[in-house]
Amino acid sequence: MDERAALSLVGGHVEAAGDDCAVVDDLVVTTDMLHESTDFPGGTTRYTAGWRAVAASLSDVAAMGADARAAVAAYGAPEFRDDELEGFLRGCTDVCEAVDAEYVGGDLDGHDEFTVATTAVGRTDDPVLRSGASPGDAVCVSGTFGRSGAAVRLFEDGEAERANDLFRFEPRVETGRVLAPYATAMMDSSDGLARSLHQLAESSDCGFAVKYDAVPVDPSVGVVVDDNAQRRELGLHFGEDFELVFTVPETDVERAMDETPVQISRIGTVTDDGVTMDGEPLEDRGFTH
């Protein structure tokens, strides 16, 4: 079975599955696994790998509107080199410090491929789930899209320094906390904006009508591609951008935008059913592990 079928099977057996984090009392907890062959292109430094791996889990905490508290990482590699391991640990520590969390260690193991498994824990007494969107709500996103896709293109072109800079994203923890009182549903965009909209619509049993021109595509995309089809692909389907996709009542849109520390863009409106872009069905396609 493919990844989506596997996730569906898990959801059928684990009642707590389905949101970006599991909720246990007033804690939220999430775990992720990244591999060199699928997640770290050639030229990715161990510092960037540590930052990005832990940031992926912290992004899930952000999507719940929670305070990030701590993260751990399991590091597997064919051999342990002091410079690589030290760089990795600095990346893990620095991204935690960027969101007022603490990196508290993890595990080491020999592995035939560089692999990282991370877990992050946060705290909130009122988590934002994926299931609360209602027709008439505004559909909004944080930041910009296509940054990771642009980074991969730069890695392929041998521009590793620029690519590593783009690959180190800051998890939207503070933004998630600010949005929590307003958002009716929220998740992160790790699988791509198009797929995230479909996932959010499925969880909330609703639809979305969005406009492509309203989607904030990262300026870096224009550096690596020169036609609209590729720009659209990186912005909508490539994934791995870890921005927040959320819904908010019409009456709270401006207030939420004014209070958040990063750019917030309204891209559409919640409808009764169907996910459309500019009036046409939006393909449910995105990042596949």
Summary of the structure (lengths in Angstrom):
residues: 289
radius of gyration: 18.2
end to end distance: 12.5
largest distance: 55.3
contacts: 1022
relative contact order: 0.17
helix: 40%
strand: 26%
